[in-house]
């Protein structure tokens, strides 16, 4: 078994800047030459997340509305009172979404559903330079 660690760098615009990163991961997988195994995708940061959904305009809006309903920007967060950075909602959204996602692959292809894409979610209230870790394990 091999373990190969790669990185994907993203410049984000701030809250609501969601990226379909599936093709980037597929390209990196192909470059590894691995055929069978899994990839763990991890974003180091407490104001971003990873998930899967059908990356189309309607659902994109639905997901943004979902997070606004669960953790509204206008709420008075204890985090904001402690740090005065105004991104308490981003930390809460990240805690709900999680910073990691694992996907199996077989015959050199990600085993995703037909309409399923891997999506990076930026929640922070400012633009960020994100470094996403891709760790491929397999043979």
N, C-alpha and C positions, 0 to 999 in steps of 0.2 A: 504494500500500500504506500502511496505517496501522499504527502501533504504539501500543497503549493499555496502560498499566500500572495495575493495581488491586491492592488488598491485602485479605487475609482474615486477621482476627485470631481466635486461639483461646486460650482459657485451658485448660491441661491439668492433669491430676491427678498426673502423673508416669508412671513406667515402666508400659507396657502400656496407656496411654490412647490408643487408636487411634480415628481419626475418618474416617468416610466423607465426603469433601468434594466429591463429584461434583455434588450438587445446587447447592452454592454456586457452583461454577465454571460450571455450566450457566446459572444466573441471571445471573451477571456477563457471560457471553458474550452472552446475549440483550440485556442492557443496552447492550453496545457497538454493536450493529447490524451487526456483521461477519457475513459469510456464508461466506467461504472463507478458510482459513489454518490457523494452529496457535496453541496456547497453551502457554507454558512456565510451569511451576509450580515455585517455588523456595522452600525454607525456609532462611533464614539462621540457622545454628546447627550445632554439631558433635555434637549429641546427639539428633537427630531425623532422620526420613527420609520419603520418599515412594515409593509403589509402587502397584500395582494388584492386586486380588484380589477374589473374590466375597465381599462383606462380609456373612457370615452367621455365627452363633454357633460352629458347629463349626470352620470355617476360621479364625475369629478366635483360638480356643484353639490350633489347630494352629500358627499363625504365632508366637504367644507361646512355645509350646514349642520351635519351631524355633530362635528366637533364644536361648532359655535353653540349648539344646544347643550352639549355635555359640559363644556368648560368655556363659558363666554368670556370674551376679552374684557368686558365691562365690569365683571365681578371684582370685588375687593379681596385679593389674595394675600394671605399671610406672608408668602414669599416676597411680594412686592413691598410690603411694609418693612420687611427685614433688609432687603437689598436695594429697593428703589429703582429697579431696572424695568418694571412694567411687563415682565414676561412670565408671570406666575401661571397664566393660562397655558403657555407653551410647555412648561414643565408638567402640568397635569395631563395635557394631551399626550405628551410623550410617554408618560407612565401608563396610560391606557393602551397606547399603540404598541409599545416596546421597541427596543433598539436592534432586535435581531430577527432573522428569518432563515430557515434552513429548507433547502429544496433538493430532493434526490435527482440524479440524472442517470440515464441508461443509454448505451450506444452513442455516447457523446452529446445527448440532447437532454435539456431540462424536462422534467416530467410535470409540466404544468397543464392545467385544464385548457380547453379550447379558447376561452375568452379570459383567461387568467394571466395577469401581468404582475411583475414584482415592482412595487412602487415605493419610492423614497418620499417621505412627507416632511417638509420643513414647517415647523411651528413657531420658531423664534420671531421676535418682533423686529428683527433687522436682518440684513443680508449676511450670509455666512459662507466661509470656505469650508466645505465638508470633505472629509476623507473617509470613504466607506471601505471597510476591509472585506475582502472576498477570500475565504479559506476553502479551497477545494481539497477533498479527501477521497481518494479512490485509486483505481488502477486502470 
